[in-house]
Amino acid sequence: MKKADLGVAIYILAAVIFFIVPIPSILLDVMLAFNIAVALVILLNALFVKEVLDMSFFPTLLLFTTIFRISLNVSSTRLILNTGDPGNVVRTFGEFVGGNDLIIGAIIFVILLIIQFVVINKGSERVAEVTARFTLDAMPGKQMAIDADLNTGIINEKQARERREKIQQESSFFGAMDGATKYVKGDAMAGLIITFINLVGGTAMGMVRQGLAIGDALSQYGILTIGDGLSSQIPSLLISLATGILVTKASKEADFSQVLVKQLFGIPKVLYIVGAVLIFLGITTPLDWKLFLALGVAFIVTGKSVEKNIAIESIEEEVDTAEEQAEEIRKPENVNSLLQVDPIELEFGYGIIPLADVSQGGDLLDRVVMIRRQIALELGMVVPIIRLRDNIQLNPNQYIIKIKGIQVTEGEILFDHYMAMNPGFVEEEISGIPTFEPSFHLPALWITESQRERAESLGYTVVDPPSIIATHLTEVIRSHVDELLTKQDVQNLINNVKENNPVLIDELIPKLLGIGEIQKVLQNLLREGISIRDLLTILETLSDHAATTRDTDVLTEYARQSLKRAISSKYFPANEVTSVITLDPKVEQEIMASVKQTEQGAYLTLDPEKTKAIMASLETEIAKLENLGKNAIIITSPIVRMYFKKLTEDYFKDLIVVSYNEVESNIELQSVGMVSLS
């Protein structure tokens, strides 16, 4: 057991033992002195701690010190009633602090109780309650601010995680402090009750056991009782003060003493006025002129000193700034920062800035956060940080999207307008500015706020500018998600799986496959929109087949087949007959005959004329399905699927190619056409 654990355990157990076992007066003296020392340590820690969370266990500490102090009260009560000798500390507090007078001691004790109970405890309790409420209410806003800073690149993932943990700790701390202040309040009440019981019980014991007169018994036991109350109440007052200091610190990170002195005596003008007022009072009133004159002069001299220090600090700051600027000019240009390429960037003109500015009601940053969450749920990949930047070189309403520093697409919006799109069945037209929806290049209209309600009632799909940008960005990320998956991302995903499946990872990596080969398989899946969220299944499949082949294209096909439930649910609705296109067996034979295997992988050497004929037939069959309003899905045999996909991806980028082994047995398919060479 650690020394700290042992010390805390002894401290708590001692409190329990003191309730049960009588202790000698000398041990009580030691414990009362120790109690005062602990109270002073807590007070000074609360005073000088820079951050309240550095005393995050303060609520628990309040409970411990309260129960320990009450146990000492019980022990001293037992000694007062049994022997009339509770020790040096209690007697000294009664005779010296209480003036060896029952009335004076009682008055001092009552004053301490009033200060603690009415002033400090009441205020601390209210402040703790309000702080806990406001801290809890502010949590969503703080979380959104962290997400915004994360997306704009101000902080990284580690810093964001630390800030979120700190918010949780603050919420827990102030919530606990709200309840812990009740310990202090209850302690004050218990002190008052115990003192009253001691006084009555001691007087009765003196009269019955020792045959004292009521006045003598009251005087003898009353002074001891007041001493007992004062010896307990003063440490209690110190801890109450520490509680008040901790919950009323305006800054959660501040050197309390330095800030307090600077705020009180940091403005020379204030010190001059106070000094002048004190001198005026000393001269014009019967007050002691020497005292007030000396204080007034002291304030004026202090003001002069503060003013001089402020001037020196100002000059030093100017010199430091000048030196920093000169140093910047002298030192060689640091071009390393220019080499950094952001994976995803969204740049926009100044007219779109209000959409990204939270202070102006913009929620584009929140939508970017949701995009990353949406992609993570859909495809099982953590999208890199999306950088948002304004670019004055763009048109005011223009935005561009970059992948790895290269522009891949652009768009333009009209601020304070809405985009209305006809889903195909609305016959009545509305007036607006013709445009095209940037994500799917569908015809649309820009309409005003006043037209929005009518357009929606007619059946138009109406979206606001932030939604347009967010949708466009989402589609761009989906189409380039395989490029964004780095080896480090793959390693992070594997580490997550390894926590619960270490045997699988140890067997697979690096004995059978390297990180780069797994990355290629995952990129192949993402390129065709297949989620890698079920990474455990994918890695188990790779482990089963990597011993026989390390061809990442072949391994991708095995992985797809193991994910057939997910693929079927993605492309083939349950309880429906799905229309598909099949391949003529002759076409499949031609494709397989033209496959050439090399050390770098397999590639097709299909005759250009045959390729042209296949593409023409495929285009005809796709048109049939599109005229029916359905997605074009090609069903092939497993061995042909990846080669046919490679053959067609330059002609039909979004074509869905699925093998028979990737379709669940309960799925109903209907072939509405066949791709052939004729």
N, C-alpha and C positions, 0 to 999 in steps of 0.2 A: 504494500500500500504506500502511495506517495505521502510525503510529509504534509502537504497541503490538505489531502483528503483526511489524514489522521487528525490534523488540527481542527478542521471543521466538525468532524464527527465528535471529538472530545468536547468542543464548545456546545454542541446541541445536547449531547448526553449529560453534560454537567448541569444544564438548565433543568433537565428532567429529574436528575438525582437531587438537586436542591429542593425540589418540590416535596420529595419524600423523606430524605435523610437529613437530620439536623446537622449543622456544620458549626465548628467553633468560631468564636468571634474573630480570631486572627485570620482565618481563611476567608471570612466574610470581608474583612478589611482589604485583603488582596484582590478579591473578586470585584469589590466596589471600585477600587483604584483602576483595575483593568477595564472595567465598564466605562469609566470616565475617559480613559486613554482611547478606547475603541471609538467612542462618540466623537472625540477630537479628530481622530484620523479620518472618519467618515466626513465630518464637516469640512476639513481642509481639502480632502479629495474632491468633494463636490464644488468647492470654491475654485480650485485651480485646474480641474480637468478641462481639456480643450473641447472635447466632444462628448455629448451626453451618453452616446452608446459605449464609451469607454467604461461606463459604470452600468452596463446593461443588466447586471444582477442586483441592482439596488433594491428593487421590490422584494426580492428574496432576502436580501440583507436586512431590510426593515423588519421582516417577520422574525428572523433569527435574533436580532438585538432586542426586539420587544419581548419575546418569550424569555430571554436570558435575564432581562432587567426585572421582569415580574417575578421570576424565580428568586432573585436576590431580595425582592420585597417580602416574599413569603418567608425566606430564611431569617431576615432581620426581624420580622414580626414575631417569629417563633422565639428568637433570642430575647427580644424585649419582654415578652409575656412570661417566659420561663425564668430568666436570670436577671433581667433588668440591666444587662450589660451586652449591648449589640456590637461593641467594638469601638475603636478609636475614630473611624471615619464617620459613623453615624453620630457619635457623641460630639465630635468637633463641628459637624454641620449644624447640630442643634444649638451648641453653646456659642460657637464663633460666628458662623454665618447667620444664625437666628438671633444673635445678640443675647444668648442665655436668658431669653424672655419669651414666655409662651405667646403673648399677644403679638410681639414684634415678629417672631418666627412664623406665626400663623398668617400674619399679614403678608410677609414676603412670599410664603408658600402660595397663598391665594393669588398674589400678583403674578407669580410665575405661571400658575395655571391659566389665568386670564390671557396672558401674553401668548402662551402656547395654544390654548384651545380656541380662543376667540379671534386672535390676530393671525398667527402663523398657520395653524391647521385649517381654519376656515378658508383662507385665501389659497393655500396650496391645494386643497381639495377641489376648489372651483377651477383653478388654473389647470390642474391635471385632467379634470373632466372635459373642459373645453379643448385642451390640446389633443386629447385622445380622439375627440369627435372630429376635429379639423384634420388631424393626421390621417384618419380613416377616409374622410371625404376627399382628401387631396390625392389619394393613392392612384385612382385611374388617370388623372391628369399627369402625374409624375411618370407613370408607366408610358403614356403616350409621348411625353417629352423625350424619354429615353429611346423609344423606338424611332422618333424623328431624328434625334442626334445620330443614332446608329445608321439610319438610311442615308443621311447626308454625309457620313464619313467623319463626323466630329469625334466619335468614339469608336472603339472596336468591340468585338463580341465579348471579350473578357471584361472590359470596362463596363459594358452594359449589364453583364451578369452581376458584377460587383455592386452596381447602383441598384439593381432590382433587389438584391439581397439586403442592402442597406435600408431600402424602403420597407421591406418586410420586418426587419429588426426594429426600425423606428415605430412602426405600427404596433408591434408586440410590446415594445418597451412602454410607450405612453399608455397603451391599454392596461398593462399591468400596474403602472403608476397610479392610474385612476382608481384601481381597487386597493393598492397598497397604502394610499393615504388614509384609508379607514383604520389600518393598524395603528397609526400614530394617534388618530382621534380616540380610538378605543383605549390606547395606552394612557392618555391623559385622564380619561374618565376612570380607568381602573386605579390610577394613582390617587385620585381624590377619594374614591370609595375605600381603598385600603387604609389610607391615612385616617379617615373617620373611624373605621373599625378598630384600628390600633389605639386611637385616643380613647374610645369608649371601653375597649377591652382592657387596656392598660390601667385606666382609672379604676375599673371594677376589680382587677387583680390586686392593685395597691390597697384598696379598701378592705377586700375580703381576706387576702392571704397575709398582708403585712400589717393590717389594722391601722392604716394611715387615714387621716382625715381627708375628706373629699378635696379640699384645697391643695394639701400636700401631694396627694396621689395625682391630681390633675397637673400640678407643676412638674413633678418628677417624670411621669410617663409622657406628659404632653411635649416636653422639650425633646425627649428621645424620639417620639413619634414624628415631630416636625423635622428633626435631623434625618430620620429615615426617609421622609417624603422629599426633603431637599436633595439628599444624596442620590435619589432615583430620578427626581424631576429635572435636575440640571442636565444630566446626560440625555434625557428624553427631549429636553428643549433644544440641545445641540443637534440631535438627529432630525428633529422637526425643522430646524433652520436649514439643515443640509437638504432635506426634501424640498423645501420652498425654493432654495437656490437652484436646484437641479431642474425643477419644472418651469421656472420662470426665466431661464436663460434664453434670450431672444435668438441668439446665434447658436446654432448647433455645433459650430467649429470656431471657437474664439478663445483667446487668452483673456479670461474674465477680468483679472485685476488690471491688466494693461489697457483693455478697452474701456473699463469703467473709469479709470483715472483720466484717460484721454478725452472721454466724453464729458466729464465734469469740469476739467481744467484745461481744455484744449482751445478755448476761444478767448484771446486776450481781452477783447472788448468787455466780456462778461466780468472778468476779474477786476478790470479797472472800475467798472460801475459799482461792484460789491465793495471794493476798497474805499471808494469815495463815500458810499452810503454809511459805512462803519465809522469813518472819520467824522462825518457830519453828525451822526448820533452821539459820538463821544464828546463833541464840542458843544452841541446845542441842548443836550439833555443832562439830567443829573447822573447818568450812568458813569461808571468808572472810566474817565477819559483816557488814562494810561493804557488800560486793557484794549479799548476799542480803537485807539489811535495806533497801537502796535499791530493789532490784527489788520486794520485798514492798510497800513504801510506794507505789511507782509503780502497781502493780496495784490497790491499794485506792483511790488517787486516781482512776484511770481508771474504776473501778466507780462511784464517786460521780458522776463526770461523765456516765457513761452513764445512770445512774438519773435524774439531773436532766433530761437530754435526753428520756428516755422520758416523764417527767411533763409537760414542755413540749409534746411532740408530742401527748400525750393531750388536753391543754387546747386546743391549736390545732384538733385534730380535732373536739372538742365544739363549739367556737366556729364552725367551718366548717359543721358539720351544722346548728347553730341558724340561721346566716345563710342557708343554702340553704332551710330550712323557711320562714323569714320571707320570703325572696324569692319562694318559691312562692305564699305567701299574698298578697303584695303585687301580683304581676304579674297582668294580666288572664287569664282562662281561655282556654286554647288549645283551640278547638273544631274546629280543622282535622282532627285525628285522628279525630273522631267522624264526619266526612263520608266516611271510607274505607269502602267496601263490598267485602267479600271475595266473589269469584265463587262459591266453594263452601265451605260450612262443615258440619262434623259436630260437633254439640254432644251431650254425654251426661251422665247423672247420675253421682253419685259411686260408685255400685256398679259402673260399667263402667270406672272409672279403672285398675284392675289390668290390663285388657286392653291399655291404651295405654302402660302404664309398663314400660319395658324392664327396669328393676331388679327388677320382680316377675315377669319372664318373659313379659310381654305382647308380642305381635308385631303389634298392629294398625297401628302406624306402618309396619312393613315391608310389610304388605298394601296400605296406601295407596300406597306407592311402586310396588308391582307393578300397581296399578290404572292409574296414569298410564302405565306402560310398555305395559300391555295395550291401552289405548285408543289410544295412539300407533301400535301395530302394526296394530290392527284398522281404525281410521278415518283414520290419517295426520294426527292433530291432537295438538298438545301441550296437555294439559289444564292449566289454571292450578293454582297451589298450592292444596292442600286443607287448610284450617285445621281443626285439632282442638282443641276447647275443652271443659272441663268446665263444667257449669251446675248450680248447687245448687238452682235453681228447678224442675228436672225431677225426676221420680220417680227413685229410685236406679237402676233398670234400664232407664230410658227413654232413647232417643236421637232426635234430630231432624236432618233434612238441609235445609239452606238453599241456595237458588240466588240469588245477588245480594242477600243479606240477607233474603229472604223464605222462610219455611218451605214446603216443597213436599211433605214426607212425614215420617212418624215411624214408630218401631217400638219394640218392647220385648223384652228377652231375659231369661232366667233364668241368672244366673251359676252356674257349676259344673253346668249342665245341657246336654243336647244336644237338637237338634231332629230328630225322626224323621218322615220323610214316606213314605207308601205310594205307590210308583210306579204302582200300578194293578193289579198282578197278585198281590200278597201277600194271602192269605186269612186267615191267622192274625193275630189282633189282640194288641196289647200294651197294658199299662196305662201311663197318662201323663196329663199335664195338656193338655187340648185347646187348640189355638191355631191361628193362621194364619201361613204363611210370608209375611214382609212384602214381598218383591220381586214375587211373582206371585199372592199371596193364595190360596195352596193350603192345604188343611187339613193340619194336622200335630200332633205331640204333643211335649211336653217330657218327656224321660226322663233318668234319672240315669246316672252313670258305670257303675254296676253292670249296667244294662240295655243298655248300648251294644253289647256283643259279641253278645248274643242278637238284638237288632234287626237288626244287620248280617247275621247268619247267616240270618235269615228273609227278607232281601231288601229291608229298608227302607233308604232313603237317609238317612244320619245325618251331620249337620254340627254343628260347634262354633260357639259364639257369635261369635268373630271372623269366621268365614267368612260367617255370616248378615249381619253388618253390612257386610262388604266386598262381598258380592254385591248387597245392597240399594243401596249407594252406587254401584256400577258401573252398575246398571240406571238409576238416577236420572240419572247423568252421560250415559249413552247417550241417554236421552229428551230431555235438554236441551242436548246438545252443540252444536247450532246456535246457541243463545243465547250460549254461552261463547266463540265465535269472534269476536274483535275485529279491527278494522282493523290494529292493531299485529301481531297474530298472523299475519294474512294477509301483511303486509309482511315479517315474519321468514321465512315459508315461501317467499315469492317471492325473497328474498335468497339462500336456499339453492339455489334453482333457477338463479339468475343466475350463480352461481359457475362453472357448466359450460355455461350456455346464455345468454350475454349478448345474443346477437342476437335471440332470441325475446322476451326481456323488453323490450328497447329498442323493438322493433316494436309490442308490445302496449300497454305502459304508458309514458306516458299518452295516446299517440296515438289508440288505439282504445277502450280502457276505463280507467276509474279504479279505484283500490283498492276503493272502496265497491261498485262494480258486481261486481267479482270476488268480493268478500266475500259478496254476496247469492247468487251462483251456488253458491259453496261451502257456504253455509248451507242452500240448497235441497237439495243432495246429502246433507249430513249429516242433515238433518231426516228423510230417508227411509232412513237407515242405509247410505248409499253411501260407501265409503271415498274420501278425497281424497289417499290416499298417493301415487298415481300422478299427482302434480300436473303433471308435464311434459306428459302426454297431455291433461289438462284445459286447460292454458294454450294448447297448440298448437291445440286445437279452437276455443277462444275466439278465437284470433288468426285462424283461417280464416273464422269466421262473423261476427265483430264488425263487419266492414265493411258488412254488409248489414242487421244489426239489433243494437240495443242493449237489447232487451227481455230482462231477466235470466231470465225464465221460459222463453222460447224458447231462449236460450243454454244453460240448464240441460238442456233436452231433447237438444240437440246433444251436450253433454258426456256425458250418460247413454248415448247411442248409441255414443260413442267408447269407453266403458267396458263395452261389452256382454260382453266376456269375463269381467270381474270380477263383473258382475251375474248372468251365467249360472251361474258357479261358486258364487255365494252362494245362489241360490234353486233351481237345477235340478241335482240330483246326476247325475254322469256314469253312463252305461250303465243308466239307469233311466227309466221312463216317468212323467212328472210330471202329476198331475191338476190341471187349472186350470179357471177359469170364464171365459167369453167374454162379450162385449157384443153384444146384438142390433144389427145395422146401423141399425135405426130409432132405437134409443136414441142411438147415436152421432150420427145426423143431427139429432136433437132437441137434443142438447148443443151441437153446432157452430152450429146455427141461433140458439141463445140467447146466444152469445158476443158481447159488445159491447167494441169496442176504444176506449180513451181514451188521453190523454196519460200518465196514471198507470199504464197497463197494461190488461190484459183482465180482464173479470169476467163471471159467468154471470147471466142473467136468466130462468132456467128457471121455468116455472109451478110453484107449490108443490104442486099436486095431482100433477103428473108426477114431481116430485122424490120425493114420498111413495111413489108407485107403484114408482119405481126402487129406493128404499131397501128397500121391503118385499120385492121380488123378490130383491135382493142378499142380504138377511138369510136368506132361505130357502135360497139356493144356498150361502152360507157355512156354514150349519148342516149341510148334506149333507157337506161336506168335513170339518168338525170331527168329525162322527160317525164318519168313517173314520180319525180321528186324524191328519189332514193339515192343513198350513197353507193358509189361503185365499189364492190368488193369482189376480188378475184380469189377463187379457190383453186389450189394446185396440190400436187402430190408433195410430200415432205421434202424429197430430195431436190425438187426443182424450185421450191419457193424462193430461196435466197438468190438464186441466179436470175430468176424472172424479175424479182424486185430490183436487182442491180441493172437489168436490161431496161426497165421502164422508168427508173427514177429520174432520168434526164428529160423524159417526155411528159410524164405525169407524176409530179413530185408528191402529191398527197394521195396517191392511189393506195388502197388498202389491199395487201396481198397476204392471204392466210392459207396455211396448209390444212389438210384434212385432220392431221394429228393435233391441231390446235383448237378443234371444235368439240365441245362436249357432246356426248351421245344423245342427250335429250333435245338437242337443237334441231329444228326443222328448217331445211334449206330447199330452195326452189331455183333451179338453173333457168335463167331467162335468155341465155346466149352463150356462145362458145367462141373463143378466139382461135382462129385457124389460119393456115397459110393460103388458102384459096380465096 
